[in-house]
Amino acid sequence: MFFLENIFVPPIKFCPSTKGGDMVSEHAHTVLLRKILQSNIRLGDAHLNKKDPSMVLARWVELQQFVNVLFTSNTSGCH
């Protein structure tokens, strides 16, 4: 089983949040990195807690999809 232990996260100054009125929006790259980390945690929890194999597989696929998006989308860098 493969788990991400480290993921490079650029300093916030390179992908700053956008403030508009009362709302703060994070850069799409930051949001995607957060989804990868959260998905990795869910996968690890499912594996360690010996959940149903289909649930572990579903979480693994979810993680892989987020990683694929990171490397294939325009959000892979800050503009």
C-alpha distances in whole Angstrom, upper triangle without the diagonal:
4,7,10,12,15,17,21,23,27,30,31,34,33,32,34,35,38,40,42,45,43,40,37,35,31,31,28,26,26,25,22,21,21,19,16,16,17,14,12,13,14,10,9,13,12,9,11,14,13,14,15,12,14,14,10,10,13,12,9,12,15,13,13,16,17,16,18,21,21,21,24,26,29,27,26,29,31,35
4,7,9,12,14,17,20,23,26,28,31,29,28,31,31,34,37,40,42,41,37,34,32,29,28,25,23,23,22,19,18,18,17,14,14,15,13,10,12,13,10,9,13,13,11,13,16,15,16,17,15,16,15,12,12,14,12,9,12,13,11,11,14,15,13,15,18,18,18,21,23,26,24,22,25,28,31
4,6,9,11,15,17,20,23,25,28,27,25,28,28,32,34,37,39,37,34,31,29,26,25,23,21,20,20,17,15,15,14,11,10,12,10,7,9,11,8,7,11,12,10,12,15,15,16,18,16,17,16,12,13,14,11,9,12,13,10,11,14,14,12,15,17,16,17,20,22,25,23,21,23,26,29
4,6,7,11,13,17,19,21,24,23,22,25,25,29,31,34,37,35,32,29,26,23,22,20,18,17,17,15,12,13,13,9,8,11,10,7,9,12,10,9,13,14,13,15,18,19,19,21,19,20,18,15,15,16,13,11,14,13,10,11,14,12,10,14,16,14,15,18,20,22,20,18,20,22,26
4,7,10,13,16,18,20,24,23,22,24,25,29,31,34,37,35,32,29,27,23,23,22,19,18,18,16,13,14,14,11,9,12,12,9,10,13,12,10,14,16,15,15,18,20,21,23,22,23,21,17,19,19,16,14,17,17,13,14,17,15,14,17,19,17,18,21,22,24,22,19,21,23,27
4,7,9,13,15,17,20,19,19,21,23,26,29,32,35,33,30,27,25,21,20,20,16,15,17,15,11,13,14,11,9,13,13,10,12,15,15,14,17,19,18,19,22,23,24,26,25,25,23,20,21,21,18,16,19,18,14,15,17,15,13,16,18,15,16,20,21,22,19,17,18,20,24
4,6,10,12,15,17,16,16,18,20,23,26,29,32,31,28,24,22,18,17,16,13,12,14,12,8,10,12,9,8,12,13,11,13,16,15,15,18,20,20,21,23,25,25,27,26,26,24,21,21,21,18,16,18,16,13,14,15,13,10,14,15,11,13,16,17,18,16,13,15,17,20
4,6,9,12,14,13,13,16,18,21,25,28,31,30,27,23,21,17,16,15,12,11,14,12,9,11,14,11,11,15,16,14,16,19,19,19,22,24,24,24,27,29,29,31,29,29,27,24,25,24,21,20,21,19,16,16,18,15,12,15,15,12,13,16,17,17,14,12,12,14,18
4,6,8,11,10,10,12,14,18,21,24,27,26,23,19,17,14,12,13,9,8,11,11,7,9,12,11,11,14,16,15,16,19,20,20,22,25,25,26,28,30,30,32,30,30,28,26,26,25,22,21,22,20,17,18,18,15,13,16,15,12,14,17,16,16,13,11,11,12,16
4,6,8,7,7,10,13,16,19,23,26,25,23,19,17,13,12,13,10,9,12,12,10,12,15,14,14,17,19,19,20,23,24,24,26,28,29,29,32,34,33,35,34,34,31,29,29,28,25,24,25,23,20,21,21,17,16,18,17,13,15,18,17,16,13,11,10,10,13
4,5,6,7,9,12,15,18,21,24,24,21,17,16,13,12,14,12,10,14,15,12,14,17,17,16,19,21,21,22,25,26,26,28,30,31,31,33,35,35,37,36,36,33,32,32,31,28,27,28,25,23,24,24,20,19,22,20,17,18,21,20,18,15,14,12,11,14
4,5,5,5,8,11,14,18,20,20,17,14,13,10,9,12,11,8,12,14,12,13,16,17,16,18,21,21,22,25,26,26,28,30,32,32,34,36,36,38,37,36,33,32,32,31,28,28,28,25,23,24,24,20,20,22,20,17,19,21,19,18,15,14,12,10,13
4,6,5,9,11,14,17,20,21,18,15,14,12,11,14,13,11,15,17,15,16,20,20,20,22,25,25,26,28,30,30,32,34,35,36,37,40,39,41,40,40,37,35,36,34,31,31,31,28,26,27,27,23,22,24,22,19,21,23,21,19,16,16,13,10,12
4,6,10,12,15,18,22,22,20,16,14,12,10,12,10,10,14,15,14,16,19,19,19,22,24,24,25,28,29,29,31,33,34,35,37,39,38,40,39,38,36,34,34,33,30,29,29,27,24,25,24,21,20,22,20,16,18,19,18,15,13,12,9,7,9
4,7,9,13,16,19,19,17,13,11,8,6,9,7,7,10,12,12,13,16,17,17,19,21,22,23,25,27,28,29,31,33,33,35,37,36,38,37,36,33,32,32,30,27,27,27,24,22,23,22,18,18,20,17,14,16,18,16,13,10,11,8,6,8
4,6,9,13,16,16,14,10,9,7,7,10,10,9,11,14,14,14,17,19,19,20,23,24,25,27,29,29,31,33,34,35,36,39,38,39,39,38,35,34,34,32,29,29,29,26,24,26,25,21,21,23,20,18,20,21,19,16,13,14,12,9,10
4,6,10,13,13,10,6,5,4,6,10,11,9,10,14,14,14,16,19,19,20,22,24,24,26,28,29,30,32,34,35,36,38,37,38,38,37,34,33,33,31,28,29,29,26,24,26,24,21,22,23,20,18,21,22,19,17,14,16,14,11,12
4,6,10,11,8,6,5,6,7,11,13,12,13,16,17,17,19,21,22,22,25,27,27,28,31,32,33,35,37,38,38,41,39,41,40,39,36,35,36,33,31,32,31,28,27,28,26,23,24,25,22,20,23,23,20,18,15,17,16,12,13
4,6,7,6,5,6,9,11,14,16,15,15,19,20,19,21,24,24,24,27,29,29,30,33,34,34,36,39,39,40,42,41,42,42,41,38,38,38,35,33,34,34,30,29,31,29,26,27,29,25,24,27,27,24,21,19,21,19,16,16
4,6,5,6,8,11,13,16,18,17,17,21,22,22,23,26,27,26,29,31,31,32,35,36,37,38,41,42,42,44,42,44,44,42,39,39,39,37,34,36,35,31,31,33,30,27,29,30,27,26,28,28,25,23,20,23,22,18,18
4,6,8,11,14,16,19,22,20,20,24,25,24,25,29,29,28,31,33,33,34,37,38,38,40,42,43,43,46,44,45,46,44,41,41,42,39,36,38,37,34,33,35,33,30,32,33,30,29,32,32,28,26,24,27,25,22,22
4,7,10,13,16,19,22,20,19,23,24,22,24,27,27,26,29,31,31,32,35,36,36,37,40,41,41,43,41,43,44,42,39,39,40,37,34,36,36,32,32,34,32,29,31,33,30,29,32,32,29,27,24,27,26,23,23
4,6,10,13,15,18,16,15,19,20,19,20,24,24,23,26,28,28,28,31,33,33,34,37,38,38,40,38,40,40,39,35,36,36,33,31,33,32,29,28,31,28,25,28,29,26,25,28,28,25,23,21,24,23,20,20
4,7,10,12,15,13,13,16,17,16,18,21,21,21,23,26,25,26,29,30,31,32,35,36,36,38,37,38,39,37,34,34,34,32,29,31,30,27,26,28,26,23,25,26,23,22,25,26,23,21,18,20,19,17,18
4,7,9,11,10,9,13,15,14,15,18,19,19,21,23,24,24,27,29,29,31,33,34,34,37,35,36,36,35,32,31,32,29,27,28,27,24,23,25,23,20,22,23,20,19,22,22,19,17,14,17,16,14,15
4,6,8,6,7,10,11,11,13,15,16,16,18,20,21,22,24,26,27,28,30,31,32,34,33,34,34,33,30,29,30,27,24,25,25,22,21,22,21,17,18,20,17,16,19,20,17,15,12,14,13,11,13
4,5,5,6,9,10,11,13,15,16,17,19,20,22,23,25,26,27,29,31,32,33,35,34,35,34,33,30,29,29,27,24,25,24,21,20,21,19,16,17,18,15,13,16,16,13,12,8,11,10,8,9
4,5,5,6,9,10,11,12,14,15,16,18,20,21,22,24,26,27,29,30,31,33,31,32,31,30,27,27,26,24,22,22,21,18,17,18,16,12,14,15,11,10,13,13,10,9,6,9,9,9,10
4,5,5,6,9,10,11,13,14,15,17,19,20,21,23,25,26,27,29,30,32,30,32,31,29,27,26,25,23,21,21,20,17,15,16,15,11,12,13,10,8,11,12,9,9,5,6,7,7,10
4,5,5,6,9,10,11,12,14,15,17,19,20,21,23,25,26,27,29,30,29,31,30,29,26,25,25,23,20,21,21,17,16,17,16,12,13,15,13,10,13,15,13,13,9,10,10,9,12
4,6,5,6,9,10,11,12,14,16,17,18,20,21,23,24,26,27,29,27,28,28,27,24,23,23,21,18,19,19,15,14,16,14,11,12,14,12,10,14,15,13,13,10,11,12,12,15
4,5,5,6,9,10,10,12,14,15,16,18,20,21,23,24,26,27,26,27,26,24,22,21,20,18,16,16,15,12,11,12,11,7,9,11,8,7,11,12,10,11,8,9,11,12,15
4,5,5,6,9,10,11,13,14,15,17,19,20,21,23,24,26,25,26,25,25,22,20,21,19,16,16,16,13,11,12,12,8,9,12,10,8,11,13,13,13,10,10,11,13,16
4,5,5,6,8,10,11,12,14,15,17,18,20,21,22,24,23,25,25,24,21,20,20,18,15,16,16,13,11,14,14,10,11,14,13,11,15,17,16,16,13,13,15,15,18
4,5,5,6,8,10,10,12,14,15,16,18,20,21,22,21,22,22,20,18,17,17,15,12,13,13,10,8,11,10,7,9,12,11,10,14,15,14,16,13,14,16,17,20
4,6,5,6,9,10,10,12,14,15,16,18,20,21,20,21,20,20,17,15,16,14,11,11,11,9,6,9,9,6,7,10,10,9,12,14,14,16,13,13,15,17,20
4,5,5,6,9,10,11,12,14,15,16,18,20,19,21,21,21,18,16,17,16,12,12,14,11,9,11,13,10,10,14,14,12,15,18,18,19,16,15,17,19,22
4,5,5,6,9,10,11,12,14,15,16,18,17,19,19,19,15,14,16,14,10,12,13,10,9,12,13,10,12,15,15,14,17,20,19,21,18,18,20,21,24
4,5,5,6,9,10,11,12,14,15,17,15,17,16,15,12,11,12,10,7,8,10,7,5,9,10,8,10,13,13,13,16,18,18,21,18,18,21,22,25
4,5,5,6,9,10,11,12,14,15,15,17,16,16,13,11,12,12,8,8,11,9,6,9,11,10,10,14,15,14,16,19,20,22,19,18,21,23,26
4,5,5,6,9,10,10,12,14,14,16,16,17,13,12,14,13,10,11,13,12,10,13,15,13,14,17,18,17,20,22,23,25,22,21,24,25,29
4,5,5,6,9,10,10,12,11,13,13,14,10,9,11,10,7,9,12,10,9,13,14,13,15,18,18,18,21,23,23,26,23,23,25,27,30
4,5,5,6,9,10,11,10,12,11,11,9,6,8,9,5,6,9,9,8,11,13,13,14,16,18,18,20,22,23,26,23,23,26,28,31
4,5,5,6,8,10,10,13,12,14,11,9,11,12,9,9,13,12,11,13,16,15,16,19,20,20,22,24,25,28,25,24,27,29,32
4,5,5,6,8,9,12,12,14,11,9,12,13,10,11,15,14,13,16,18,18,18,21,23,23,25,27,28,30,28,27,30,31,34
4,6,5,6,5,8,9,10,7,6,9,10,8,10,13,13,13,15,17,18,19,21,23,23,25,27,28,31,28,28,31,33,36
4,6,5,6,9,8,11,9,6,9,11,10,10,13,14,13,16,18,19,19,21,23,24,25,27,29,32,29,29,31,33,37
4,5,8,11,11,14,12,10,13,15,13,13,17,17,16,19,21,21,21,24,26,26,28,30,31,34,32,30,33,35,38
4,6,9,11,13,11,10,14,15,13,15,18,18,18,20,23,23,23,26,28,28,30,32,33,36,33,32,35,37,40
4,7,8,11,10,9,12,14,13,14,17,18,18,20,22,23,24,26,28,28,30,32,33,36,34,33,36,38,42
4,6,8,7,7,10,11,11,13,15,16,16,19,21,21,23,25,26,27,29,31,32,35,33,32,35,37,40
4,5,5,7,9,10,11,13,15,16,17,19,20,22,23,25,26,28,29,31,32,35,33,33,36,38,41
4,5,5,6,9,10,10,12,14,15,16,18,20,21,22,24,26,27,28,30,33,32,31,35,37,40
4,5,5,6,9,10,10,12,14,15,16,19,20,21,23,24,26,27,28,31,30,30,33,36,38
4,5,5,6,9,10,10,12,14,15,17,19,20,21,23,25,26,27,30,28,28,31,33,36
4,5,5,6,9,10,11,12,14,16,17,18,20,21,23,24,26,29,27,27,30,32,35
4,5,5,6,9,10,10,12,14,15,16,18,20,21,22,24,27,26,25,29,31,34
4,5,5,6,9,10,11,13,14,15,17,19,20,21,22,25,24,24,27,30,32
4,5,5,6,9,10,11,12,14,15,17,19,20,21,24,22,22,25,27,30
4,5,5,6,9,10,11,12,14,15,17,18,20,23,22,21,24,27,30
4,5,5,6,9,10,10,12,14,16,16,18,21,20,20,23,26,29
4,5,5,6,9,10,11,13,15,15,16,19,18,18,21,24,26
4,5,5,6,9,10,11,13,14,15,18,17,16,19,22,25
4,5,5,6,9,10,11,12,14,17,16,15,19,22,24
4,5,5,6,9,10,10,12,15,14,14,18,20,23
4,5,5,6,9,10,10,13,12,11,15,17,20
4,5,5,7,9,10,13,12,10,14,17,20
4,5,5,6,8,12,11,10,14,17,20
4,5,5,5,9,8,8,12,15,17
4,6,6,8,7,5,9,12,15
4,6,9,8,6,10,13,15
4,7,8,7,11,14,15
4,5,6,9,11,13
4,5,7,9,9
4,5,7,9
4,7,10
4,6
4
